[in-house]
Amino acid sequence: IALAYITGILPIKKYGQHSALNMFGEYSMLQPQQLAEYAGFTEPEVREICELYELDFEQVRDWYDGYRLRGAIPVSERKAAKSGEYEGNLFSIYSPVSVVNSALNGNLCNYWNETETAEALKEYIRRNYDGLKEDVAVLMQGRRIPCDVTTYQNDMTTFHSKDDIFTLLIHLGYLGYDSVTKEIFIPNREVEDVFRQWDYLFQTLKRSQKLLEATWTGDEDEVARLVEDAHMRAGNLTYNSEAALSYAVRLAYFNAEQYYTLIPEMQDGRGYADLAYIPSPKYPNKPAILVELKWNKDAETAMTQILDRRYPDSLEKYRGNMILVAIDYDKEVTSGSKEYKHHSCRIERA
C-alpha cells in the first residue's frame, strides 16, 4: 500500500458529481469490496461469542444482525456468481459494540448511541422533507423502498433529495442497503428501536392503521375524527386548500399501501373517484376502497355523487367486497363555532 487515507464513517467528500480524487480505491458501507467481512462481526464470529458467553444466538441475530454487505468476488468464482450459484461474497454483519456489550453484561437491548447528525436528520423527517415521513413509516412496517445512492455528496449537510438523507443513514448504520435490488430497509430490532423512539413517526403509523381498521369496520365517527386530525397536521397556512385536504387524507391512509395499490383520481362510471385503493395480489380478500372528498356540502352529498356517477362500476370484480367512503369538510364555518374544522363521514358497502 503506497497510501491509505482513513476518513471515518463517510467516503471522501465529492464536489459535484465527479470527485477529483478518482485514483483512490474507496471502501464504504455501500462498496466495502475486499473489506466487507471486516466492517463488523460476521455470523461465525457472533456464533462463537454466543457460545463463549452463553447467549442465545437467535435472539442476538434478531437484535443486531441485518446488514448485508457484498464483498469482492474471487476470479475463480466469477462464472458461478454470474449464474447465481455463488454467494461467498455476501456477509451478514453485526454491530461490534452492541454484540460486545451484550456479551459482557448478558442483556440484549439497545446500545445505540445517537449522534448530533441523527438529531439533525430527525428535523428533516419531522418537517416531512421531500416526503420523508411517509417513507420512514413504510420502513418501520418492515418493508423496503428504492433508493438512489449515486447523488449523495458524502457530507453531513448537503442534501438535494430524500435519497441523499437515506444514503447518509446507510453510512451511519441506521439503514441497510441491498446493492442488487437498490433498496433500503431497517436492518434489525436495535435500529428499529431507535426509530420507534422518534415517537411522532410511530404515532403517525399507529393512527394510520387505526384509520384503516375503522374504515374496514365502517366506523364513520372514528374515520371522521382521524381524518380531521390528519388535516390539522397539514398546517393552518394551507388548511383551507383542496390540495391540503387531499394530501392529508392520502397521508392519513398511507398505511393502507401495505395492502393496496393507490390510484388517485381513478376514472369510474361518469366521473373520477378522488382516491381508489385496489387490493394487492398478496391480500386479495381485502375490500376495495373508494374515497370521495367534498367541500362545503356534506358527506351524504359526497356519497350520493359516488352512487349517481356509478364510481364502483370499473371495480365490478370487487362488487360485494367494496367500501365507499365519503368525507366532507365545511371551510366556511367560523372559528367561534363548535363545528369549526369539523369533518363528517359516510361509509357504505357495495
Secondary structure, 3 states (H helix, E strand, C coil): CCCCCCCCCCCCCCCCCCCCCCCCCCCCCCCCECCHHHCCEEHHHHHHHHHHHCCCHHHHHHHHCCEEEEECCCHHHHHHHHCCCCCCCEEEEECHHHHHHHHHHCCCCCCCCCCHHHHHHHHHHHCCHHHHHHHHHHHHCCCCEECCCCCCCCCCCCCCCHHHHHHHHHHHCCCEEECCCCEEECCCHHHHHHHHHCHHHHHHHHHHHHHHHHHHHCCHHHHHHHHHHHHHCCCHHHCCCHHHHHHHHHHHCHHHHHCEEEEEEEEECCEEEEEEEEECCCCCCCCEEEEEEEECCCHHHHHHHHHHCCHHHHHHHHCCCEEEEEEEECCCCCCCCCCCCCEEEEEEEC
